[in-house]
């Protein structure tokens, strides 16, 4: 069985388009089509239903792709074990990162990692948590740096770096600050008339925040939604609203904000994830240990 051919067919199935697959594989469409036709002739049946815009797997194609992925995963795990024995071999570690804090972690530990494994090329890719989870399940990421609750985890492996509370942030000179409502922790219901800015629904944080307001017993007045938590902080700094954010964004040195703990102390986990039953290479383990060290020092 030709492993390269397996990769080719899996890529066609992934892209659902032979032209796009050929571009991703850096080969001509004609060459890729010849590989597919050769395999289908060998099997005696088609693997795809063809159309100009969408290539769908046949029933035989689904069986082939399912097992092709297993074979490629075995190959990857085998090579990683061999390369751990031959540490001078060049290889790549692909890491998913959440926006903002994910890249902060990466840049903070990259130099130390490079000293440990100078022959390993790291490919950092910023993407949302849910997208990372899909790519880890498919074996397209070695590691994923994520922020999520326990209920948002998939069947893959998760290593908790630390747990983090959600907090209320308000402008420093907000009317709420001058009232007698300030207590630790804050009862969110006391802010039912205040405007809030929310993270969008593609974020794992949104599910948690929706649950916080549900438990508080009211529907908040949503001023607008945005993609980045740093944008939410900016809106609060400009006296537009209140917000609920991970503690990471409620920096004490920010003189434009006030932050408060919430009733029931809602939280999520900062984790590193990797595919279930996959072999964790020495470089991947080293990256995880450096991440643990980074946050241990930061929190302490």
C-alpha positions in Angstrom: 0.0 0.0 0.0 1.4 3.4 -1.1 1.3 5.8 1.9 1.7 8.8 -0.4 -1.4 7.7 -2.3 -3.3 7.5 1.0 -2.3 11.1 1.8 -3.5 12.1 -1.7 -6.9 10.5 -1.4 -7.5 11.8 2.2 -6.7 15.3 1.0 -9.3 15.0 -1.8 -11.9 13.9 0.8 -10.9 16.7 3.1 -11.2 19.4 0.4 -14.2 17.8 -1.4 -12.6 19.1 -4.5 -9.7 17.7 -6.6 -8.4 21.1 -7.7 -8.1 22.5 -4.2 -6.6 19.2 -3.0 -3.9 19.4 -5.7 -3.1 22.9 -4.7 -2.7 21.9 -1.1 -0.5 18.9 -2.1 1.6 21.1 -4.5 1.1 18.7 -7.4 -0.8 19.1 -10.7 -4.5 18.2 -10.8 -3.7 15.8 -13.7 -1.2 13.9 -11.6 -3.6 13.7 -8.6 -6.4 12.5 -10.8 -4.2 9.8 -12.3 -3.4 8.5 -8.8 -7.1 8.4 -7.9 -8.0 6.6 -11.2 -5.2 4.1 -10.6 -6.5 3.3 -7.1 -10.2 3.1 -8.2 -9.2 0.7 -11.0 -7.3 -1.4 -8.5 -10.4 -1.5 -6.2 -12.8 -2.0 -9.0 -15.1 0.9 -7.9 -15.3 4.6 -7.5 -14.4 6.4 -4.2 -16.1 9.7 -5.0 -19.3 11.0 -6.5 -17.9 13.7 -8.8 -19.4 17.1 -9.5 -17.9 20.4 -10.5 -18.2 21.9 -7.1 -18.4 19.0 -4.7 -16.8 15.6 -4.5 -18.7 13.3 -2.1 -17.4 10.0 -0.8 -19.2 6.8 -1.9 -19.9 4.1 0.7 -16.7 2.4 -0.4 -14.9 5.7 -0.2 -16.0 6.2 3.4 -14.6 2.9 4.3 -11.3 3.6 2.5 -10.9 7.1 4.1 -11.7 5.8 7.6 -9.0 3.2 7.4 -6.5 5.4 5.5 -6.6 7.9 8.4 -5.9 5.1 10.8 -2.9 3.9 8.8 -1.5 7.4 8.5 -1.9 7.9 12.2 0.0 4.7 12.9 2.7 5.9 10.5 2.9 9.3 12.3 3.1 7.7 15.8 5.8 5.2 14.5 7.9 7.9 13.0 7.7 10.1 16.2 8.9 7.2 18.3 11.8 6.5 15.9 12.7 10.3 15.7 12.7 10.4 19.6 15.5 7.8 19.3 17.3 9.8 16.6 17.0 13.3 18.1 19.0 15.1 15.5 16.4 14.3 12.9 14.5 17.4 11.6 10.7 17.3 12.2 7.8 19.6 12.7 5.5 20.3 15.7 2.2 21.9 14.8 0.6 23.8 17.6 -2.9 25.4 17.7 -3.1 28.7 19.7 -6.0 30.8 20.8 -5.8 34.4 19.8 -4.0 36.9 22.2 -2.9 34.8 25.2 -2.0 31.7 23.1 0.6 33.6 21.1 1.9 35.3 24.3 2.6 31.8 25.7 4.3 30.7 22.5 6.6 33.7 22.2 7.5 33.5 25.9 8.7 29.9 25.8 9.9 29.6 22.2 13.6 30.5 22.8 13.9 27.9 25.6 12.2 25.3 23.5 14.5 26.0 20.6 17.6 25.5 22.8 16.3 22.1 23.8 15.2 21.0 20.3 17.0 23.0 17.6 16.1 20.5 14.9 12.3 20.8 15.5 10.4 23.3 13.4 7.4 24.7 15.3 4.4 25.8 13.2 2.1 28.0 15.4 -1.4 28.4 14.1 -3.9 30.8 15.7 -7.5 29.5 15.6 -10.6 29.2 17.8 -10.9 26.4 20.3 -13.7 24.5 18.5 -11.6 24.5 15.2 -8.6 23.3 17.1 -10.6 20.4 18.6 -11.7 19.3 15.1 -8.1 19.4 13.8 -6.8 17.5 16.7 -9.4 14.8 16.2 -8.3 14.5 12.6 -4.6 14.4 13.5 -3.9 17.8 11.8 -2.5 19.4 15.0 0.0 17.9 17.4 -1.0 20.1 20.3 -3.7 22.6 21.0 -3.6 25.5 23.5 -7.1 26.1 24.6 -9.4 27.7 27.1 -12.7 25.9 27.9 -14.9 24.3 30.6 -14.9 20.6 31.4 -18.2 20.2 29.6 -16.7 21.5 26.4 -14.0 18.9 26.2 -14.0 16.2 23.5 -12.8 12.6 23.9 -9.2 13.7 23.2 -6.6 14.3 26.0 -6.5 17.5 28.0 -3.7 18.6 30.4 -4.8 21.4 32.7 -2.3 24.2 33.1 -4.4 26.2 35.5 -8.0 27.1 36.3 -9.2 30.7 35.8 -12.2 32.6 37.2 -14.5 34.7 35.1 -14.8 38.3 36.6 -17.0 41.3 36.1 -15.2 44.4 34.7 -16.6 47.9 34.7 -15.2 51.4 33.9 -13.3 52.8 36.9 -15.8 55.8 37.2 -18.9 53.7 36.5 -22.0 54.7 38.5 -22.1 51.1 39.9 -18.8 51.8 41.6 -20.3 54.6 43.7 -23.3 52.7 44.9 -23.6 50.5 48.0 -24.0 47.4 45.8 -20.3 46.6 45.8 -19.7 43.4 47.7 -17.4 40.4 47.2 -18.6 38.6 45.3 -20.9 40.7 43.2 -24.5 39.7 42.6 -24.9 40.0 38.9 -28.6 40.6 39.1 -27.8 44.0 40.6 -26.6 45.0 37.1 -29.6 43.9 35.2 -30.2 47.4 33.8 -26.5 47.9 32.7 -25.3 47.4 29.1 -22.9 44.5 28.4 -20.6 43.6 25.5 -20.3 39.9 24.7 -17.8 37.7 22.9 -19.4 36.1 19.8 -21.0 32.7 19.8 -18.0 30.9 18.1 -16.0 31.3 21.3 -16.0 28.7 24.1 -16.2 31.6 26.5 -19.7 32.6 25.2 -21.3 29.4 26.4 -19.9 30.0 29.8 -21.0 33.6 29.9 -24.5 32.7 28.7 -24.7 30.2 31.5 -23.6 32.8 34.1 -26.5 35.1 33.1 -28.9 32.3 33.0 -28.0 31.4 36.6 -28.2 35.1 37.5 -31.9 35.1 36.4 -32.0 37.7 33.7 -31.3 38.4 30.1 -28.6 41.1 29.7 -28.8 44.2 27.5 -26.2 43.3 24.8 -24.7 46.5 23.3 -22.9 44.5 20.6 -20.8 41.3 20.1 -17.2 41.0 19.1 -14.5 38.5 18.1 -11.7 39.4 20.6 -11.8 39.8 24.4 -9.3 42.6 24.1 -11.9 44.5 22.1 -14.4 44.0 24.9 -11.9 45.4 27.4 -11.4 48.4 25.1 -15.2 49.0 25.1 -15.3 49.0 28.9 -12.3 51.4 29.1 -14.3 53.8 27.0 -17.2 53.7 29.5 -19.6 52.0 27.0 -20.5 49.0 29.1 -19.8 46.3 31.6 -18.5 42.8 30.7 -17.6 39.4 32.0 -14.1 38.3 31.0 -11.5 35.7 32.0 -9.3 37.0 34.9 -6.3 37.3 32.5 -7.9 40.3 30.9 -8.7 42.1 34.2 -5.2 43.3 34.8 -4.8 45.1 38.1 -2.4 47.7 36.6 -5.2 48.8 34.2 -6.2 52.1 35.8 -9.3 52.5 33.6 -11.0 49.4 34.9 -12.4 47.9 38.1 -12.9 44.2 38.4 -15.0 42.1 40.8 -15.5 38.4 41.6 -18.8 36.9 40.8 -21.2 34.9 42.9 -20.6 31.1 42.5 -17.1 31.9 41.2 -17.6 30.7 37.6 -14.4 29.4 35.9 -12.9 27.5 33.0 -9.6 25.7 32.4 -6.5 26.7 30.4 -5.3 23.5 28.9 -3.1 21.8 26.3 -4.9 19.1 24.3 -3.7 16.3 22.0 -5.3 13.4 20.1 -6.5 10.4 22.1 -4.3 7.3 21.8 -1.6 9.2 19.8 2.1 9.0 20.7 3.3 12.2 22.5 6.8 12.9 21.2 9.6 14.2 23.4 9.4 17.7 21.8 5.6 17.8 22.5 6.2 16.8 26.1 8.9 19.4 26.4 6.5 22.1 25.1 3.9 21.1 27.6 6.4 21.2 30.5 7.6 24.7 29.4 4.0 25.8 29.3 3.4 24.5 32.8 6.5 26.2 34.1 5.5 29.5 32.4 2.1 29.6 34.1 3.4 28.3 37.4 5.8 31.2 37.6 3.2 33.7 36.3 0.6 32.7 38.7 2.9 32.6 41.7 
